[in-house]
Amino acid sequence: MSTGELISCPPAQGSDSVSSETPTLTELEEILHSGQTSCNHVDEVWPNLFLGDMFMSHDRYGLWKLGITHVLNAAHGKTCCKGSDDFYGTTVDYYGVPACDLPTFDLSPYFIPAAEYIHKTLNKPGAKIFVHCAVGVSRSAALVLAYLMIYHHFPLVDAIRKVKENRWIFPNRGFLKQLRTLDINLCKEKTQETEGQMT
């Protein structure tokens, strides 16, 4: 499928999206470039879901003050982000995704497991999750977008806009392509479900 092809999809429930088509990579990048262009070490981008950088990931006291109970490290094992169960101790549940922030890295196999981890965490009473990588704009942002798409049925554009309400993000072009493929696949599933209900 070409990156310039638009795919029609039924609008998601509760979606504010005017267009129900999967945009091109260029259009996605234009949306990412719009709005605020700075972010904090940590920002709450969804209720009890915090997105941030390695600085915040090393601040155990700061995470404790936020009430963080779970940490998803999208740069697990990398020099700058050496998170582990040992680092956080018994009070925080840790999940590591060993992703590289390169357009050639295939992050898509982690979309569903990471989304499932986030979803299960947020369904626990009082739980709060901190998702991070080195800068908190590419790897970790892509996993948060996938979560919103898979579990809250946001089209990719709406997921990006939702996160950008509270934090500047910019997944690399490879991750955007993978998210776009996820968007198209979820759209096809939704279309098949809709058609199945009509027959």
C-alpha positions as CSV (number, residue, x, y, z in Angstrom):
1,M,0.0,0.0,0.0
2,S,1.4,3.4,-0.9
3,T,1.9,6.0,1.9
4,G,-0.2,8.4,-0.1
5,E,-3.3,6.2,-0.1
6,L,-6.3,7.3,2.0
7,I,-8.4,4.6,3.7
8,S,-12.0,5.3,4.7
9,C,-13.0,4.1,8.1
10,P,-16.2,4.4,10.2
11,P,-15.7,7.1,12.8
12,A,-14.9,5.9,16.3
13,Q,-17.4,6.2,19.1
14,G,-16.8,9.5,20.9
15,S,-14.3,10.6,18.2
16,D,-14.1,14.3,17.4
17,S,-12.4,13.6,14.1
18,V,-13.9,15.4,11.1
19,S,-12.1,13.1,8.7
20,S,-12.4,9.3,9.0
21,E,-9.5,8.6,6.7
22,T,-6.0,7.4,7.4
23,P,-3.7,10.4,6.5
24,T,-0.5,10.2,4.6
25,L,2.9,10.3,6.5
26,T,3.4,13.9,5.4
27,E,0.0,14.9,6.8
28,L,0.8,13.1,10.1
29,E,4.1,15.0,10.3
30,E,2.3,18.3,9.7
31,I,-0.1,17.5,12.6
32,L,2.9,16.6,14.8
33,H,4.7,19.8,13.9
34,S,1.6,21.9,14.9
35,G,0.8,23.2,18.3
36,Q,3.2,23.4,21.2
37,T,6.8,22.4,20.6
38,S,8.0,21.8,24.1
39,C,7.3,19.4,26.9
40,N,8.1,18.7,30.6
41,H,10.0,15.8,32.0
42,V,6.6,14.3,32.6
43,D,3.1,15.1,31.4
44,E,-0.3,13.3,32.1
45,V,-1.6,12.6,28.7
46,W,-4.6,10.4,29.7
47,P,-6.1,9.8,33.1
48,N,-3.4,8.2,35.3
49,L,-1.1,7.7,32.2
50,F,2.0,9.8,32.3
51,L,4.5,10.2,29.4
52,G,8.0,11.4,30.0
53,D,11.8,11.2,29.7
54,M,14.8,9.4,31.2
55,F,15.4,12.3,33.7
56,M,12.0,11.6,35.3
57,S,12.6,7.8,35.1
58,H,15.6,8.2,37.4
59,D,13.7,10.4,39.9
60,R,12.2,7.7,42.2
61,Y,11.1,10.4,44.7
62,G,9.4,12.4,41.9
63,L,7.6,9.3,40.7
64,W,6.5,8.4,44.2
65,K,5.1,12.0,44.6
66,L,3.1,11.4,41.4
67,G,1.8,8.2,42.8
68,I,3.3,6.1,40.0
69,T,2.7,2.3,40.6
70,H,3.9,1.0,37.2
71,V,6.7,2.0,34.8
72,L,6.9,1.0,31.1
73,N,10.4,1.7,29.8
74,A,10.4,1.9,25.9
75,A,14.2,2.1,25.9
76,H,14.9,-0.9,28.2
77,G,18.6,-1.9,28.3
78,K,19.8,1.2,26.5
79,T,22.7,3.1,28.1
80,C,20.6,6.1,29.1
81,C,17.6,4.2,30.4
82,K,18.8,1.4,32.6
83,G,15.5,0.8,34.4
84,S,14.8,-2.6,36.0
85,D,12.8,-4.2,38.8
86,D,15.8,-3.8,41.1
87,F,16.0,0.0,40.4
88,Y,12.3,0.6,41.4
89,G,12.0,-2.0,44.1
90,T,8.9,-3.7,45.2
91,T,6.6,-0.7,45.2
92,V,6.6,-0.2,41.4
93,D,5.9,-2.8,38.8
94,Y,8.3,-2.6,35.8
95,Y,7.9,-3.5,32.2
96,G,10.7,-3.1,29.6
97,V,10.6,-2.8,25.9
98,P,14.1,-2.9,24.3
99,A,13.4,-0.5,21.4
100,C,15.8,1.6,19.5
101,D,14.7,5.1,18.3
102,L,15.6,4.3,14.6
103,P,13.2,4.4,11.7
104,T,14.4,0.9,10.8
105,F,13.5,-0.6,14.1
106,D,10.2,-2.6,14.1
107,L,8.3,-1.4,17.1
108,S,5.0,-2.9,15.9
109,P,5.4,-6.3,17.7
110,Y,5.4,-4.4,21.0
111,F,2.2,-2.4,20.2
112,I,-0.3,-5.1,21.5
113,P,1.7,-6.3,24.6
114,A,2.5,-2.8,25.7
115,A,-1.1,-1.6,25.2
116,E,-2.3,-4.6,27.2
117,Y,0.1,-3.8,30.0
118,I,-1.1,-0.2,30.1
119,H,-4.7,-1.3,29.9
120,K,-4.4,-3.8,32.7
121,T,-2.6,-1.3,34.9
122,L,-5.2,1.5,34.4
123,N,-7.9,-1.0,35.3
124,K,-6.4,-1.5,38.8
125,P,-7.8,0.8,41.5
126,G,-5.4,3.6,42.3
127,A,-2.8,2.6,39.7
128,K,-0.8,5.1,37.7
129,I,1.6,4.3,35.0
130,F,4.7,6.2,33.7
131,V,5.7,5.4,30.1
132,H,9.1,6.7,29.0
133,C,12.1,6.4,26.8
134,A,15.1,8.8,26.5
135,V,13.3,12.0,25.6
136,G,9.6,10.8,25.8
137,V,8.6,11.9,22.3
138,S,9.2,9.0,20.0
139,R,9.4,5.4,21.3
140,S,7.2,5.8,24.4
141,A,4.9,8.2,22.5
142,A,4.3,5.6,19.8
143,L,3.4,3.0,22.4
144,V,0.9,5.3,24.1
145,L,-0.6,6.2,20.7
146,A,-1.0,2.4,20.0
147,Y,-2.7,2.0,23.4
148,L,-5.3,4.7,22.6
149,M,-5.9,3.2,19.2
150,I,-6.2,-0.4,20.3
151,Y,-8.2,0.0,23.6
152,H,-10.0,3.3,23.1
153,H,-10.6,3.0,19.4
154,F,-9.0,6.3,18.5
155,P,-8.1,6.8,14.9
156,L,-4.4,7.6,14.7
157,V,-5.0,11.3,14.1
158,D,-7.3,11.6,17.1
159,A,-4.8,9.7,19.3
160,I,-2.0,12.2,18.2
161,R,-4.2,15.2,18.9
162,K,-5.3,13.8,22.3
163,V,-1.7,13.3,23.5
164,K,-0.6,16.6,22.0
165,E,-3.2,18.4,24.2
166,N,-0.7,17.9,27.1
167,R,2.6,17.0,25.5
168,W,4.7,17.6,22.4
169,I,5.5,14.3,20.7
170,F,7.2,13.3,17.5
171,P,7.5,9.5,16.7
172,N,10.2,8.9,14.1
173,R,9.0,8.2,10.5
174,G,9.4,4.5,10.8
175,F,7.2,4.4,13.9
176,L,4.7,6.6,12.1
177,K,4.5,4.1,9.2
178,Q,4.0,1.3,11.7
179,L,1.2,3.2,13.5
180,R,-0.4,4.1,10.2
181,T,-0.4,0.3,9.3
182,L,-2.0,-0.4,12.7
183,D,-4.6,2.4,12.0
184,I,-5.5,0.8,8.6
185,N,-5.7,-2.7,10.1
186,L,-7.9,-1.6,13.0
187,C,-10.0,0.3,10.5
188,K,-10.5,-2.8,8.4
189,E,-11.5,-4.8,11.5
190,K,-14.0,-2.1,12.5
191,T,-15.4,-2.1,8.9
192,Q,-15.8,-5.9,8.9
193,E,-17.5,-5.8,12.4
194,T,-19.9,-3.1,11.1
195,E,-20.7,-5.0,8.0
196,G,-21.2,-8.2,10.0
197,Q,-23.7,-6.5,12.3
198,M,-25.6,-5.2,9.2
199,T,-26.0,-8.7,7.7
